[in-house]
Amino acid sequence: MDKFPQWLLSQMINAFDDVKFEAASVLAELYEQQSQSNLSKPILRKAIELSQHSVYWHCRLIFQLAQIHATERDYELASSLLGVGVDYAHISSAFYTRVLFLLSRCMVATGMKARIMGPNYTPGKKEDLFEKAIQRTILMMGRYVEAIEDVPSGNICGLVGVDQFLVKTGTISTFKDAHNMKVMKFSVSPVVRVAVEPKNPADLPKLVEGLKRLAKSDPMVQCIIEESGEHIIAGAGELHLEICLKDLEEDHACIPIKKSDPVVSYRETVSAESDQMCLSKSPNKHNRLFMKSVPMPDGLAEDIDNGQVNPRDEFKARARYLGEKYEYDVTEARKIWAFGPDGTGPNLLMDCTKGVQYLNEIKDSVVAGFQWATKEGVLSEENMRGVRFNIYDVTLHTDAIHRGGGQIIPTTRRCLYASILTAQPRLMEPVYLCEIQCPEVAVGGIYGVLNRRRGHVFEEMQVTGTPMFVVKAYLPVNESFGFTADLRSNTGGQAFPQCVFDHWQVLPGDPTDPGTKPYTVVQDTRKRKGLKEGLPDVAQYLDKL
């Protein structure tokens, strides 16, 4: 076929629209078959321009041009063309055609370049963002997989080549301006932990690989490696952990494993304001930090957990909310430097200084020290919760080389630890909301079991029209091990409990006072983690002028 430099069909054929646009479509298709898309695309563009009064031909030609771009792997342009088709079909009331365009807009194919956005990705930044080609697209067929070239939208498929960049969840897109999907929020929390190790030490690599698979297969389970090298699995409860361990042993690692008794995660907090201004000096003695810690008002930590107050909020609106609901000083609330741990946790670092020189230059180092301290608390290296740290004054060396991260980060951590130890530290324990169904005769047995396990009933009601009662109670997670068996033995098997994580509460007693329950918990946790026995001395962290 001779070269056709410019499509002049509208001038050459004085016939019906159908003939003109059919000819354009066929001509473009012939060029495409001869791999001459540089000639077919101008023809289709001109035809699309002239066919706006004809709904059928306008949509069909847009679709044909989008297919050419998709064949050339220019998916972004193909998708934007289909988007134009969606808008046109909507205006023209061609609803079935609009649905067709919408379904065709999304497609996945082998070899596509995709942007892989992890759960910590922030639009506009490069952290937790990877750009890689999809090696293969596969169809999941029960136990088997089948490789396919491309997948139209509306289908579930597997992508090979992206698993090394994602642990649990993420967003994969071909668009540069795409935002990542919101991370799932769970109604429960991984508060029960168990340590695992292979029976045969030579199987350790298999265990590590199995833990990676377990972390991907269950969106809520956490697999952690402690500094001591211990492998920890954290789950929502005793039953959840039992299922996870069974899956790990039989499906993911396929090796025999040894496991420790389940233990509970605690949180460290304070019950009063620091009784003195805490000073810590940097290792070179040229920089000083002055801080205090205060407990947060009731409800603020929960607001942070629920996303009512978060680091991405506009700072003026957030300060106004904190001022109105929690009576915070609005000026100070505008100067929240960080949430911790992990940048989103229920602890605040607040700048309460007045006219300090070079302060912004050390902000990143102070925040890094804050994240470190709130991740590993002073009592037993558990996460902190519900603590607000105030920076009141900073004395810095005039030369930047003497106030780098190596000087400021450990100093911040020491100062935060000192402020905790001088503010009546406390432990917080997780608490289940327990809903128990039973007949009236078994209610007495339920009260007995709950009283022995530090639980308390807050609601009891009869299900209308039945002899069944529903008892709601709070039960500390630490007391929940073996609860179901104990309950059934005391009620003749007539009570059926359901437990779900509800909140954190302060464990009664002073962890610095030997003989109390919190002191025992702290010592057991320190021993398990391989930390020095006894409590840390405040003199280790508190310096004098």
Secondary structure in CASP SS format (residue, H / E / C, confidence):
PFRMAT SS
TARGET T0000
AUTHOR 0000-0000-0000
METHOD secondary structure of the structure
MODEL  1
M C 1.00
D C 1.00
K C 1.00
F C 1.00
P C 1.00
Q C 1.00
W C 1.00
L C 1.00
L H 1.00
S H 1.00
Q H 1.00
M H 1.00
I C 1.00
N C 1.00
A C 1.00
F C 1.00
D H 1.00
D H 1.00
V H 1.00
K H 1.00
F H 1.00
E H 1.00
A H 1.00
A H 1.00
S H 1.00
V H 1.00
L H 1.00
A H 1.00
E H 1.00
L H 1.00
Y H 1.00
E H 1.00
Q H 1.00
Q C 1.00
S C 1.00
Q C 1.00
S H 1.00
N H 1.00
L H 1.00
S H 1.00
K H 1.00
P H 1.00
I H 1.00
L H 1.00
R H 1.00
K H 1.00
A H 1.00
I H 1.00
E H 1.00
L H 1.00
S C 1.00
Q C 1.00
H C 1.00
S C 1.00
V H 1.00
Y H 1.00
W H 1.00
H H 1.00
C H 1.00
R H 1.00
L H 1.00
I H 1.00
F H 1.00
Q H 1.00
L H 1.00
A H 1.00
Q H 1.00
I H 1.00
H H 1.00
A H 1.00
T H 1.00
E C 1.00
R C 1.00
D C 1.00
Y H 1.00
E H 1.00
L H 1.00
A H 1.00
S H 1.00
S H 1.00
L H 1.00
L H 1.00
G H 1.00
V H 1.00
G H 1.00
V H 1.00
D H 1.00
Y H 1.00
A H 1.00
H H 1.00
I H 1.00
S C 1.00
S C 1.00
A C 1.00
F H 1.00
Y H 1.00
T H 1.00
R H 1.00
V H 1.00
L H 1.00
F H 1.00
L H 1.00
L H 1.00
S H 1.00
R H 1.00
C C 1.00
M E 1.00
V E 1.00
A E 1.00
T C 1.00
G C 1.00
M C 1.00
K E 1.00
A E 1.00
R E 1.00
I E 1.00
M E 1.00
G C 1.00
P C 1.00
N C 1.00
Y C 1.00
T C 1.00
P C 1.00
G C 1.00
K C 1.00
K C 1.00
E C 1.00
D C 1.00
L E 1.00
F E 1.00
E E 1.00
K E 1.00
A E 1.00
I C 1.00
Q C 1.00
R E 1.00
T E 1.00
I E 1.00
L E 1.00
M E 1.00
M E 1.00
G C 1.00
R C 1.00
Y E 1.00
V E 1.00
E E 1.00
A E 1.00
I E 1.00
E C 1.00
D E 1.00
V E 1.00
P E 1.00
S C 1.00
G C 1.00
N C 1.00
I C 1.00
C C 1.00
G E 1.00
L E 1.00
V E 1.00
G C 1.00
V C 1.00
D H 1.00
Q H 1.00
F H 1.00
L C 1.00
V C 1.00
K C 1.00
T C 1.00
G C 1.00
T E 1.00
I E 1.00
S E 1.00
T C 1.00
F C 1.00
K C 1.00
D C 1.00
A C 1.00
H C 1.00
N C 1.00
M C 1.00
K C 1.00
V C 1.00
M C 1.00
K C 1.00
F C 1.00
S C 1.00
V C 1.00
S C 1.00
P C 1.00
V C 1.00
V E 1.00
R E 1.00
V E 1.00
A E 1.00
V E 1.00
E E 1.00
P E 1.00
K C 1.00
N C 1.00
P H 1.00
A H 1.00
D H 1.00
L H 1.00
P H 1.00
K H 1.00
L H 1.00
V H 1.00
E H 1.00
G H 1.00
L H 1.00
K H 1.00
R H 1.00
L H 1.00
A H 1.00
K H 1.00
S H 1.00
D C 1.00
P C 1.00
M C 1.00
V C 1.00
Q E 1.00
C E 1.00
I E 1.00
I E 1.00
E C 1.00
E C 1.00
S C 1.00
G C 1.00
E C 1.00
H E 1.00
I E 1.00
I E 1.00
A E 1.00
G E 1.00
A C 1.00
G C 1.00
E H 1.00
L H 1.00
H H 1.00
L H 1.00
E H 1.00
I H 1.00
C H 1.00
L H 1.00
K H 1.00
D H 1.00
L H 1.00
E H 1.00
E H 1.00
D H 1.00
H H 1.00
A C 1.00
C C 1.00
I C 1.00
P C 1.00
I E 1.00
K E 1.00
K E 1.00
S C 1.00
D C 1.00
P C 1.00
V E 1.00
V E 1.00
S C 1.00
Y C 1.00
R E 1.00
E E 1.00
T E 1.00
V E 1.00
S C 1.00
A C 1.00
E C 1.00
S C 1.00
D C 1.00
Q C 1.00
M C 1.00
C E 1.00
L E 1.00
S E 1.00
K E 1.00
S C 1.00
P C 1.00
N C 1.00
K C 1.00
H C 1.00
N C 1.00
R E 1.00
L E 1.00
F E 1.00
M E 1.00
K E 1.00
S E 1.00
V E 1.00
P E 1.00
M C 1.00
P C 1.00
D C 1.00
G C 1.00
L H 1.00
A H 1.00
E H 1.00
D H 1.00
I H 1.00
D H 1.00
N H 1.00
G C 1.00
Q C 1.00
V C 1.00
N C 1.00
P C 1.00
R C 1.00
D C 1.00
E C 1.00
F H 1.00
K H 1.00
A H 1.00
R H 1.00
A H 1.00
R H 1.00
Y H 1.00
L H 1.00
G H 1.00
E H 1.00
K H 1.00
Y H 1.00
E C 1.00
Y C 1.00
D C 1.00
V H 1.00
T H 1.00
E H 1.00
A H 1.00
R C 1.00
K C 1.00
I E 1.00
W E 1.00
A E 1.00
F E 1.00
G E 1.00
P C 1.00
D C 1.00
G C 1.00
T C 1.00
G C 1.00
P C 1.00
N E 1.00
L E 1.00
L E 1.00
M E 1.00
D E 1.00
C C 1.00
T C 1.00
K C 1.00
G C 1.00
V C 1.00
Q C 1.00
Y C 1.00
L H 1.00
N H 1.00
E H 1.00
I H 1.00
K H 1.00
D H 1.00
S H 1.00
V H 1.00
V H 1.00
A H 1.00
G H 1.00
F H 1.00
Q H 1.00
W H 1.00
A H 1.00
T H 1.00
K H 1.00
E C 1.00
G C 1.00
V C 1.00
L C 1.00
S C 1.00
E C 1.00
E C 1.00
N C 1.00
M E 1.00
R C 1.00
G C 1.00
V E 1.00
R E 1.00
F E 1.00
N E 1.00
I E 1.00
Y E 1.00
D E 1.00
V E 1.00
T E 1.00
L C 1.00
H C 1.00
T C 1.00
D C 1.00
A H 1.00
I H 1.00
H H 1.00
R H 1.00
G C 1.00
G H 1.00
G H 1.00
Q H 1.00
I H 1.00
I H 1.00
P H 1.00
T H 1.00
T H 1.00
R H 1.00
R H 1.00
C H 1.00
L H 1.00
Y H 1.00
A H 1.00
S H 1.00
I H 1.00
L H 1.00
T C 1.00
A C 1.00
Q C 1.00
P E 1.00
R E 1.00
L E 1.00
M E 1.00
E E 1.00
P E 1.00
V E 1.00
Y E 1.00
L E 1.00
C E 1.00
E E 1.00
I E 1.00
Q E 1.00
C E 1.00
P E 1.00
E H 1.00
V H 1.00
A H 1.00
V H 1.00
G H 1.00
G H 1.00
I H 1.00
Y H 1.00
G H 1.00
V H 1.00
L H 1.00
N H 1.00
R H 1.00
R C 1.00
R C 1.00
G C 1.00
H E 1.00
V E 1.00
F E 1.00
E E 1.00
E E 1.00
M E 1.00
Q E 1.00
V C 1.00
T C 1.00
G C 1.00
T C 1.00
P C 1.00
M E 1.00
F E 1.00
V E 1.00
V E 1.00
K E 1.00
A E 1.00
Y E 1.00
L E 1.00
P E 1.00
V H 1.00
N H 1.00
E H 1.00
S C 1.00
F C 1.00
G C 1.00
F H 1.00
T H 1.00
A H 1.00
D H 1.00
L H 1.00
R H 1.00
S H 1.00
N H 1.00
T C 1.00
G C 1.00
G C 1.00
Q C 1.00
A C 1.00
F E 1.00
P E 1.00
Q E 1.00
C E 1.00
V E 1.00
F E 1.00
D E 1.00
H E 1.00
W E 1.00
Q E 1.00
V E 1.00
L C 1.00
P C 1.00
G C 1.00
D C 1.00
P C 1.00
T C 1.00
D C 1.00
P C 1.00
G C 1.00
T C 1.00
K H 1.00
P H 1.00
Y H 1.00
T H 1.00
V H 1.00
V H 1.00
Q H 1.00
D H 1.00
T H 1.00
R H 1.00
K H 1.00
R H 1.00
K C 1.00
G C 1.00
L C 1.00
K C 1.00
E C 1.00
G C 1.00
L C 1.00
P C 1.00
D C 1.00
V H 1.00
A H 1.00
Q H 1.00
Y C 1.00
L C 1.00
D C 1.00
K C 1.00
L C 1.00
END
